[in-house]
Amino acid sequence: MGDKLQITVRRRASAAALLAFLVSLVLLVPVGAAQAAPQYSLWYLYNAGSVQYAHRSGISVDSGAHTAYAEVRRSNFSTSPINWLGANARLYYGTAMCKQSGIIYNGFARVTQVATTSYGGCATGNAYGWASFRVYNGGGYNSFTGVQSPLLDDPSFAALKTSGAPDQFETNERGLTYGSAVGAASPAAEPQLIEVIANNGKVGYAYKSALDEGMDLKTPEEVGAWQASKRGKPTVIPVYLSDGSTKIGTFTHHPGVSTK
């Protein structure tokens, strides 16, 4: 009788230990792991000449780092020729751009062009993606702004949506417009100095002309030569106060460098 009781007690103790071990495994799973799957906007359509494109913006978080996504394809899922699709993933916190991939074109024929940009050192909360794109219309390129992705960390936060009209931005003493690029109707409607978060965490402004590297190319052949010249090299640009001359940091992006 005593032996049977001891065996029963040991079995119960083993079962309790196993249960405690399984519970500990569950508790060790990072909270962020459940948030790692990207959250996307709906697909939106854009007409460039006789070609119709579909595009969307996305956002995800994993181990404290946020990733913004930009995706563009033909609406009929057909393959696009080399360098017909350009995507620029932009990661925002509040109204300031934290990171961007820079414009990245499809270096080979494909259905969907994807660009991503990731960073974990800008700020916390209210992170979202807002992509921009450049697509070929058969005789040149059309540039357009995408749509805002879902918000992470604080779904109740309403991102600033500016009209994008140049006369609604602030103007510095040098006559340059400055402000957030969020909600601009098109890339052409963005201010000359765009609000960004520098690599050192300071909020300042970068020249749109520098952020738009690779956006002025005219043909797929020019795009191919430009992307080949990048060879994986990042581009580091200055960040200024709103005067556009007092440097307070730098901003790094990777235009022309394929991420997907």
C-alpha positions as CSV (number, residue, x, y, z in Angstrom):
1,M,0.0,0.0,0.0
2,G,2.8,2.4,0.9
3,D,4.7,1.7,-2.3
4,K,1.5,2.4,-4.4
5,L,1.0,5.7,-2.5
6,Q,4.6,6.8,-3.1
7,I,4.3,6.0,-6.9
8,T,1.1,8.0,-7.1
9,V,2.7,11.0,-5.3
10,R,5.7,10.8,-7.6
11,R,3.5,10.8,-10.7
12,R,1.6,13.8,-9.4
13,A,4.8,15.7,-8.7
14,S,6.1,14.9,-12.1
15,A,2.9,16.1,-13.7
16,A,3.0,19.3,-11.7
17,A,6.7,19.9,-12.7
18,L,5.8,19.3,-16.4
19,L,3.0,21.7,-16.2
20,A,5.2,24.3,-14.6
21,F,7.8,23.9,-17.3
22,L,5.2,24.3,-20.1
23,V,3.9,27.5,-18.4
24,S,7.4,28.9,-18.2
25,L,7.9,28.3,-21.9
26,V,4.7,30.3,-22.7
27,L,5.8,33.1,-20.5
28,L,9.2,33.3,-22.2
29,V,7.6,33.9,-25.6
30,P,8.3,37.7,-26.4
31,V,5.1,39.8,-26.5
32,G,6.4,41.4,-29.7
33,A,6.5,38.1,-31.5
34,A,2.7,38.1,-31.9
35,Q,3.0,41.5,-33.6
36,A,5.6,40.5,-36.1
37,A,3.2,39.9,-39.0
38,P,2.9,43.0,-41.2
39,Q,-0.3,45.0,-41.2
40,Y,-1.2,46.5,-44.6
41,S,-3.4,49.2,-46.0
42,L,-5.9,48.1,-48.7
43,W,-4.6,47.9,-52.2
44,Y,-5.2,51.1,-54.1
45,L,-5.2,51.7,-57.9
46,Y,-3.2,54.2,-59.9
47,N,-3.3,54.8,-63.6
48,A,-0.1,55.7,-65.5
49,G,-1.0,56.1,-69.1
50,S,-2.6,52.9,-70.3
51,V,-1.1,50.9,-67.5
52,Q,-3.0,50.5,-64.2
53,Y,-1.0,49.8,-61.0
54,A,-1.9,48.6,-57.5
55,H,0.0,49.7,-54.4
56,R,-0.1,49.5,-50.6
57,S,1.8,50.5,-47.5
58,G,2.6,48.3,-44.5
59,I,4.0,48.2,-41.0
60,S,5.3,45.6,-38.5
61,V,7.2,45.4,-35.3
62,D,9.6,42.7,-34.0
63,S,11.9,42.9,-31.0
64,G,11.3,46.6,-30.7
65,A,12.2,47.5,-34.3
66,H,9.6,48.7,-36.7
67,T,9.6,47.9,-40.4
68,A,7.7,49.9,-43.1
69,Y,6.8,48.2,-46.4
70,A,6.0,49.6,-49.9
71,E,4.6,47.3,-52.5
72,V,3.5,48.0,-56.1
73,R,2.5,45.8,-59.0
74,R,0.3,45.9,-62.1
75,S,-3.3,45.6,-61.2
76,N,-3.7,42.5,-63.5
77,F,-0.8,40.7,-61.8
78,S,1.2,40.6,-65.1
79,T,5.0,40.8,-65.0
80,S,6.5,44.3,-65.3
81,P,9.7,44.7,-67.4
82,I,13.0,45.7,-65.7
83,N,13.0,49.0,-63.8
84,W,9.3,49.8,-64.5
85,L,8.4,49.6,-60.8
86,G,9.9,51.9,-58.1
87,A,9.0,51.7,-54.4
88,N,10.1,53.9,-51.5
89,A,9.2,52.6,-48.0
90,R,8.9,55.4,-45.4
91,L,8.7,54.8,-41.6
92,Y,7.0,57.6,-39.6
93,Y,6.7,58.3,-35.9
94,G,4.1,61.0,-35.4
95,T,4.7,63.5,-38.2
96,A,8.4,63.0,-38.6
97,M,10.0,60.5,-41.0
98,C,12.3,58.2,-39.0
99,K,13.7,56.2,-41.9
100,Q,13.1,55.6,-45.6
101,S,14.5,53.0,-48.0
102,G,14.9,55.5,-50.8
103,I,13.5,54.7,-54.2
104,I,14.3,51.1,-55.3
105,Y,13.4,49.8,-58.8
106,N,12.9,46.2,-59.9
107,G,16.3,45.2,-61.2
108,F,14.7,42.3,-63.1
109,A,11.3,41.5,-64.5
110,R,8.8,40.7,-61.8
111,V,5.2,40.9,-60.7
112,T,5.6,42.9,-57.4
113,Q,8.3,45.3,-56.3
114,V,8.8,45.5,-52.5
115,A,10.9,48.0,-50.5
116,T,11.4,47.9,-46.8
117,T,13.1,50.0,-44.2
118,S,13.6,49.1,-40.5
119,Y,14.7,50.9,-37.4
120,G,14.3,50.6,-33.6
121,G,16.1,53.7,-32.4
122,C,13.8,56.6,-33.3
123,A,11.0,56.7,-30.7
124,T,8.2,54.6,-29.4
125,G,4.5,54.5,-30.2
126,N,2.4,55.8,-33.2
127,A,4.5,54.1,-35.8
128,Y,3.2,53.7,-39.4
129,G,4.3,53.4,-43.0
130,W,3.5,55.8,-45.8
131,A,5.0,54.8,-49.0
132,S,5.8,56.6,-52.3
133,F,6.1,55.2,-55.7
134,R,7.4,55.7,-59.2
135,V,6.1,53.7,-62.2
136,Y,6.8,53.6,-65.9
137,N,4.0,54.7,-68.2
138,G,5.6,53.6,-71.5
139,G,7.2,56.9,-72.3
140,G,8.4,58.2,-68.9
141,Y,7.8,57.8,-65.2
142,N,4.9,58.9,-62.9
143,S,5.6,59.6,-59.3
144,F,2.8,59.4,-56.7
145,T,2.2,59.1,-53.0
146,G,0.7,56.0,-51.5
147,V,-1.6,55.6,-48.5
148,Q,-1.0,55.4,-44.8
149,S,-0.6,51.9,-43.3
150,P,-2.5,50.9,-40.1
151,L,-1.0,52.4,-36.9
152,L,0.9,50.4,-34.4
153,D,1.1,50.9,-30.6
154,D,-1.7,53.4,-30.4
155,P,-4.6,52.8,-32.8
156,S,-6.4,55.9,-31.5
157,F,-3.6,58.2,-32.7
158,A,-4.6,60.2,-35.7
159,A,-1.7,61.1,-38.0
160,L,-1.5,64.6,-39.2
161,K,-2.8,64.9,-42.7
162,T,-1.7,68.1,-44.3
163,S,-3.1,69.3,-47.6
164,G,0.3,69.3,-49.2
165,A,-0.4,72.8,-50.6
166,P,2.9,74.7,-50.6
167,D,1.3,77.9,-49.1
168,Q,0.3,75.9,-46.0
169,F,3.9,75.0,-45.0
170,E,6.1,77.3,-42.9
171,T,8.7,79.4,-44.8
172,N,12.1,80.2,-43.4
173,E,14.1,83.3,-43.9
174,R,15.7,81.9,-47.0
175,G,12.3,81.4,-48.6
176,L,12.3,77.6,-48.3
177,T,9.2,75.7,-47.2
178,Y,9.6,73.2,-44.3
179,G,7.3,70.8,-42.6
180,S,6.0,67.2,-42.5
181,A,5.6,65.2,-45.7
182,V,2.7,63.3,-44.2
183,G,-0.4,63.6,-46.2
184,A,1.1,65.5,-49.1
185,A,-1.1,64.9,-52.2
186,S,1.9,63.9,-54.3
187,P,5.8,63.9,-54.0
188,A,5.8,67.3,-55.9
189,A,3.6,68.8,-53.1
190,E,6.0,68.0,-50.3
191,P,8.0,70.9,-48.7
192,Q,11.5,71.7,-49.7
193,L,12.8,70.8,-46.2
194,I,11.1,67.6,-44.9
195,E,10.8,66.8,-41.2
196,V,12.9,63.8,-40.2
197,I,14.4,62.1,-37.2
198,A,18.2,62.2,-37.5
199,N,20.4,59.2,-36.7
200,N,21.2,60.8,-33.4
201,G,17.5,61.1,-32.4
202,K,17.2,64.8,-33.0
203,V,14.2,66.1,-35.0
204,G,15.2,68.3,-37.9
205,Y,14.8,68.7,-41.6
206,A,16.4,67.2,-44.7
207,Y,16.3,68.6,-48.1
208,K,13.7,66.9,-50.3
209,S,16.1,67.0,-53.2
210,A,18.5,64.8,-51.2
211,L,15.8,62.4,-50.1
212,D,14.6,62.1,-53.7
213,E,17.8,60.7,-55.1
214,G,17.0,58.5,-58.1
215,M,13.5,60.1,-58.6
216,D,14.5,62.2,-61.6
217,L,15.7,59.4,-64.0
218,K,13.9,59.4,-67.3
219,T,14.3,55.9,-68.8
220,P,14.6,52.3,-67.5
221,E,18.2,52.3,-69.0
222,E,19.1,55.3,-66.8
223,V,17.6,53.6,-63.8
224,G,19.7,50.5,-64.5
225,A,23.0,52.4,-64.7
226,W,22.2,54.4,-61.6
227,Q,21.3,51.3,-59.5
228,A,24.4,49.6,-60.7
229,S,26.5,52.6,-59.5
230,K,25.0,52.3,-56.0
231,R,26.5,48.8,-55.4
232,G,24.9,48.5,-52.0
233,K,26.3,51.8,-50.7
234,P,24.1,53.8,-48.3
235,T,23.5,57.5,-48.7
236,V,24.1,59.8,-45.7
237,I,22.6,63.2,-46.0
238,P,22.7,66.2,-43.6
239,V,19.9,67.1,-41.2
240,Y,19.3,70.8,-40.4
241,L,17.3,73.1,-38.3
242,S,14.4,74.7,-40.1
243,D,16.8,77.4,-41.4
244,G,18.3,74.7,-43.8
245,S,21.8,75.7,-42.9
246,T,22.5,74.8,-39.2
247,K,23.5,71.1,-39.3
248,I,22.3,69.0,-36.3
249,G,22.8,65.4,-37.5
250,T,22.6,63.0,-40.4
251,F,20.0,60.8,-42.0
252,T,20.9,57.5,-43.7
253,H,18.9,55.8,-46.5
254,H,19.6,53.2,-49.2
255,P,18.2,54.4,-52.6
256,G,18.8,52.0,-55.4
257,V,19.8,49.1,-53.1
258,S,17.4,46.2,-53.4
259,T,15.8,44.9,-50.2
260,K,13.5,42.2,-51.6
